[in-house]
Amino acid sequence: MTQTWRKSTWSASAAQCVELAVAVDATGVRDTKNRTGGTLVFPARSFRAFLADLKSGR
């Protein structure tokens, strides 16, 4: 992923967070404690569905 990585403002300075890089066709997720340890990449549609389920409490 060559996009800009960001973490939630809710995490403040907490060390146990994940970062997201959102692109048009995919979303990357990585561990803030181990940024070089690998990235999970999800198709954009699947990640949007995942977030919708989280927001609805499913």
N, CA, C and O atoms as CSV, one atom per row, in Angstrom:
chain,resi,resn,atom,element,x,y,z
A,1,MET,N,N,0.851,-1.171,0.000
A,1,MET,CA,C,0.000,0.000,0.000
A,1,MET,C,C,0.898,1.236,0.000
A,1,MET,O,O,1.838,1.330,0.790
A,2,THR,N,N,0.616,2.138,-0.850
A,2,THR,CA,C,1.392,3.361,-0.907
A,2,THR,C,C,0.605,4.558,-0.379
A,2,THR,O,O,1.023,5.703,-0.554
A,3,GLN,N,N,-0.501,4.303,0.248
A,3,GLN,CA,C,-1.338,5.364,0.800
A,3,GLN,C,C,-0.797,5.835,2.150
A,3,GLN,O,O,0.115,5.229,2.711
A,4,THR,N,N,-1.362,6.902,2.651
A,4,THR,CA,C,-0.991,7.427,3.962
A,4,THR,C,C,-1.615,6.570,5.057
A,4,THR,O,O,-2.808,6.265,5.018
A,5,TRP,N,N,-0.813,6.193,6.013
A,5,TRP,CA,C,-1.293,5.398,7.146
A,5,TRP,C,C,-1.801,6.327,8.233
A,5,TRP,O,O,-1.233,7.394,8.466
A,6,ARG,N,N,-2.891,5.911,8.907
A,6,ARG,CA,C,-3.415,6.706,10.020
A,6,ARG,C,C,-3.988,5.765,11.070
A,6,ARG,O,O,-4.366,4.631,10.774
A,7,LYS,N,N,-4.043,6.260,12.299
A,7,LYS,CA,C,-4.710,5.500,13.356
A,7,LYS,C,C,-5.801,6.369,13.935
A,7,LYS,O,O,-5.793,7.588,13.758
A,8,SER,N,N,-6.716,5.762,14.609
A,8,SER,CA,C,-7.859,6.467,15.159
A,8,SER,C,C,-7.438,7.526,16.165
A,8,SER,O,O,-6.494,7.325,16.929
A,9,THR,N,N,-8.130,8.641,16.165
A,9,THR,CA,C,-7.870,9.666,17.169
A,9,THR,C,C,-8.289,9.180,18.553
A,9,THR,O,O,-7.845,9.732,19.560
A,10,TRP,N,N,-9.127,8.169,18.615
A,10,TRP,CA,C,-9.539,7.585,19.894
A,10,TRP,C,C,-8.370,6.880,20.580
A,10,TRP,O,O,-8.378,6.712,21.800
A,11,SER,N,N,-7.374,6.469,19.811
A,11,SER,CA,C,-6.262,5.720,20.391
A,11,SER,C,C,-5.251,6.618,21.089
A,11,SER,O,O,-4.438,6.135,21.876
A,12,ALA,N,N,-5.290,7.908,20.813
A,12,ALA,CA,C,-4.371,8.885,21.419
A,12,ALA,C,C,-2.938,8.383,21.310
A,12,ALA,O,O,-2.442,8.148,20.208
A,13,SER,N,N,-2.275,8.217,22.447
A,13,SER,CA,C,-0.886,7.752,22.409
A,13,SER,C,C,-0.768,6.275,22.778
A,13,SER,O,O,0.333,5.790,23.036
A,14,ALA,N,N,-1.872,5.567,22.805
A,14,ALA,CA,C,-1.844,4.138,23.158
A,14,ALA,C,C,-0.967,3.370,22.171
A,14,ALA,O,O,-0.953,3.667,20.976
A,15,ALA,N,N,-0.253,2.400,22.675
A,15,ALA,CA,C,0.688,1.642,21.841
A,15,ALA,C,C,0.052,0.405,21.219
A,15,ALA,O,O,0.651,-0.203,20.332
A,16,GLN,N,N,-1.123,0.022,21.648
A,16,GLN,CA,C,-1.740,-1.203,21.148
A,16,GLN,C,C,-2.870,-0.855,20.182
A,16,GLN,O,O,-4.048,-1.019,20.499
A,17,CYS,N,N,-2.499,-0.383,19.028
A,17,CYS,CA,C,-3.463,0.077,18.040
A,17,CYS,C,C,-3.143,-0.518,16.681
A,17,CYS,O,O,-2.102,-1.143,16.482
A,18,VAL,N,N,-4.052,-0.312,15.766
A,18,VAL,CA,C,-3.798,-0.642,14.382
A,18,VAL,C,C,-3.870,0.639,13.573
A,18,VAL,O,O,-4.481,1.622,13.993
A,19,GLU,N,N,-3.246,0.616,12.418
A,19,GLU,CA,C,-3.294,1.736,11.491
A,19,GLU,C,C,-3.972,1.266,10.207
A,19,GLU,O,O,-3.893,0.094,9.840
A,20,LEU,N,N,-4.634,2.192,9.539
A,20,LEU,CA,C,-5.299,1.903,8.283
A,20,LEU,C,C,-4.708,2.746,7.168
A,20,LEU,O,O,-4.318,3.895,7.378
A,21,ALA,N,N,-4.648,2.167,5.997
A,21,ALA,CA,C,-4.336,2.900,4.773
A,21,ALA,C,C,-5.478,2.595,3.812
A,21,ALA,O,O,-5.649,1.454,3.381
A,22,VAL,N,N,-6.250,3.613,3.482
A,22,VAL,CA,C,-7.440,3.419,2.655
A,22,VAL,C,C,-7.160,3.883,1.231
A,22,VAL,O,O,-6.773,5.029,1.001
A,23,ALA,N,N,-7.358,2.987,0.291
A,23,ALA,CA,C,-7.225,3.297,-1.129
A,23,ALA,C,C,-8.590,3.085,-1.791
A,23,ALA,O,O,-9.536,2.649,-1.135
A,24,VAL,N,N,-8.689,3.384,-3.051
A,24,VAL,CA,C,-9.964,3.245,-3.764
A,24,VAL,C,C,-10.441,1.795,-3.767
A,24,VAL,O,O,-11.628,1.533,-3.571
A,25,ASP,N,N,-9.541,0.868,-3.985
A,25,ASP,CA,C,-9.941,-0.524,-4.152
A,25,ASP,C,C,-9.577,-1.453,-2.998
A,25,ASP,O,O,-9.910,-2.638,-3.034
A,26,ALA,N,N,-8.893,-0.928,-1.967
A,26,ALA,CA,C,-8.478,-1.794,-0.862
A,26,ALA,C,C,-8.187,-0.975,0.393
A,26,ALA,O,O,-7.977,0.237,0.340
A,27,THR,N,N,-8.183,-1.680,1.521
A,27,THR,CA,C,-7.806,-1.083,2.801
A,27,THR,C,C,-6.737,-1.962,3.436
A,27,THR,O,O,-6.905,-3.176,3.553
A,28,GLY,N,N,-5.638,-1.336,3.845
A,28,GLY,CA,C,-4.565,-2.055,4.513
A,28,GLY,C,C,-4.649,-1.840,6.014
A,28,GLY,O,O,-5.018,-0.760,6.476
A,29,VAL,N,N,-4.308,-2.860,6.765
A,29,VAL,CA,C,-4.322,-2.806,8.231
A,29,VAL,C,C,-2.984,-3.331,8.731
A,29,VAL,O,O,-2.522,-4.386,8.297
A,30,ARG,N,N,-2.359,-2.583,9.653
A,30,ARG,CA,C,-1.095,-3.045,10.230
A,30,ARG,C,C,-1.037,-2.681,11.710
A,30,ARG,O,O,-1.776,-1.816,12.180
A,31,ASP,N,N,-0.159,-3.346,12.424
A,31,ASP,CA,C,0.045,-3.148,13.859
A,31,ASP,C,C,0.986,-1.967,14.080
A,31,ASP,O,O,2.057,-1.910,13.476
A,32,THR,N,N,0.599,-1.027,14.936
A,32,THR,CA,C,1.458,0.137,15.173
A,32,THR,C,C,2.743,-0.227,15.895
A,32,THR,O,O,3.730,0.501,15.794
A,33,LYS,N,N,2.755,-1.340,16.624
A,33,LYS,CA,C,3.960,-1.753,17.345
A,33,LYS,C,C,4.961,-2.458,16.440
A,33,LYS,O,O,6.139,-2.569,16.778
A,34,ASN,N,N,4.489,-2.935,15.283
A,34,ASN,CA,C,5.353,-3.705,14.379
A,34,ASN,C,C,4.997,-3.347,12.936
A,34,ASN,O,O,4.458,-4.173,12.200
A,35,ARG,N,N,5.294,-2.141,12.549
A,35,ARG,CA,C,4.885,-1.645,11.233
A,35,ARG,C,C,5.520,-2.406,10.070
A,35,ARG,O,O,4.969,-2.423,8.969
A,36,THR,N,N,6.647,-3.021,10.297
A,36,THR,CA,C,7.295,-3.788,9.228
A,36,THR,C,C,6.936,-5.264,9.288
A,36,THR,O,O,7.446,-6.053,8.492
A,37,GLY,N,N,6.077,-5.651,10.205
A,37,GLY,CA,C,5.735,-7.053,10.405
A,37,GLY,C,C,4.701,-7.602,9.447
A,37,GLY,O,O,4.336,-8.773,9.545
A,38,GLY,N,N,4.223,-6.797,8.533
A,38,GLY,CA,C,3.249,-7.281,7.564
A,38,GLY,C,C,1.981,-6.439,7.582
A,38,GLY,O,O,1.696,-5.721,8.540
A,39,THR,N,N,1.247,-6.548,6.513
A,39,THR,CA,C,0.018,-5.797,6.339
A,39,THR,C,C,-1.072,-6.728,5.854
A,39,THR,O,O,-0.855,-7.541,4.955
A,40,LEU,N,N,-2.239,-6.607,6.448
A,40,LEU,CA,C,-3.412,-7.311,5.939
A,40,LEU,C,C,-4.091,-6.369,4.961
A,40,LEU,O,O,-4.300,-5.197,5.276
A,41,VAL,N,N,-4.437,-6.856,3.787
A,41,VAL,CA,C,-5.096,-6.032,2.778
A,41,VAL,C,C,-6.450,-6.655,2.459
A,41,VAL,O,O,-6.548,-7.841,2.145
A,42,PHE,N,N,-7.492,-5.828,2.548
A,42,PHE,CA,C,-8.857,-6.271,2.310
A,42,PHE,C,C,-9.455,-5.503,1.133
A,42,PHE,O,O,-9.201,-4.308,0.986
A,43,PRO,N,N,-10.241,-6.167,0.300
A,43,PRO,CA,C,-10.951,-5.442,-0.751
A,43,PRO,C,C,-11.824,-4.349,-0.118
A,43,PRO,O,O,-12.394,-4.554,0.953
A,44,ALA,N,N,-11.925,-3.215,-0.767
A,44,ALA,CA,C,-12.664,-2.074,-0.211
A,44,ALA,C,C,-14.097,-2.449,0.149
A,44,ALA,O,O,-14.586,-2.076,1.216
A,45,ARG,N,N,-14.755,-3.165,-0.707
A,45,ARG,CA,C,-16.157,-3.546,-0.454
A,45,ARG,C,C,-16.289,-4.398,0.810
A,45,ARG,O,O,-17.203,-4.187,1.607
A,46,SER,N,N,-15.396,-5.342,0.991
A,46,SER,CA,C,-15.427,-6.214,2.175
A,46,SER,C,C,-15.155,-5.423,3.446
A,46,SER,O,O,-15.794,-5.654,4.472
A,47,PHE,N,N,-14.210,-4.491,3.383
A,47,PHE,CA,C,-13.882,-3.716,4.570
A,47,PHE,C,C,-15.031,-2.785,4.940
A,47,PHE,O,O,-15.317,-2.606,6.124
A,48,ARG,N,N,-15.696,-2.188,3.950
A,48,ARG,CA,C,-16.868,-1.344,4.225
A,48,ARG,C,C,-17.969,-2.158,4.902
A,48,ARG,O,O,-18.609,-1.680,5.838
A,49,ALA,N,N,-18.190,-3.382,4.433
A,49,ALA,CA,C,-19.200,-4.253,5.038
A,49,ALA,C,C,-18.820,-4.596,6.480
A,49,ALA,O,O,-19.681,-4.616,7.359
A,50,PHE,N,N,-17.553,-4.861,6.722
A,50,PHE,CA,C,-17.058,-5.138,8.072
A,50,PHE,C,C,-17.331,-3.956,9.000
A,50,PHE,O,O,-17.835,-4.141,10.107
A,51,LEU,N,N,-16.998,-2.732,8.550
A,51,LEU,CA,C,-17.240,-1.545,9.368
A,51,LEU,C,C,-18.725,-1.334,9.624
A,51,LEU,O,O,-19.109,-0.955,10.730
A,52,ALA,N,N,-19.552,-1.567,8.638
A,52,ALA,CA,C,-21.008,-1.427,8.804
A,52,ALA,C,C,-21.505,-2.397,9.864
A,52,ALA,O,O,-22.342,-2.033,10.690
A,53,ASP,N,N,-21.001,-3.629,9.853
A,53,ASP,CA,C,-21.395,-4.617,10.864
A,53,ASP,C,C,-20.943,-4.182,12.255
A,53,ASP,O,O,-21.695,-4.324,13.220
A,54,LEU,N,N,-19.728,-3.656,12.370
A,54,LEU,CA,C,-19.258,-3.178,13.668
A,54,LEU,C,C,-20.132,-2.051,14.201
A,54,LEU,O,O,-20.514,-2.047,15.371
A,55,LYS,N,N,-20.443,-1.101,13.335
A,55,LYS,CA,C,-21.250,0.045,13.745
A,55,LYS,C,C,-22.661,-0.352,14.145
A,55,LYS,O,O,-23.266,0.295,15.000
A,56,SER,N,N,-23.188,-1.396,13.546
A,56,SER,CA,C,-24.543,-1.839,13.866
A,56,SER,C,C,-24.576,-2.791,15.071
A,56,SER,O,O,-25.651,-3.188,15.524
A,57,GLY,N,N,-23.404,-3.152,15.581
A,57,GLY,CA,C,-23.332,-4.028,16.746
A,57,GLY,C,C,-23.369,-5.507,16.420
A,57,GLY,O,O,-23.556,-6.326,17.320
A,58,ARG,N,N,-23.199,-5.869,15.175
A,58,ARG,CA,C,-23.195,-7.298,14.797
A,58,ARG,C,C,-21.859,-7.932,15.044
A,58,ARG,O,O,-21.683,-9.122,14.783
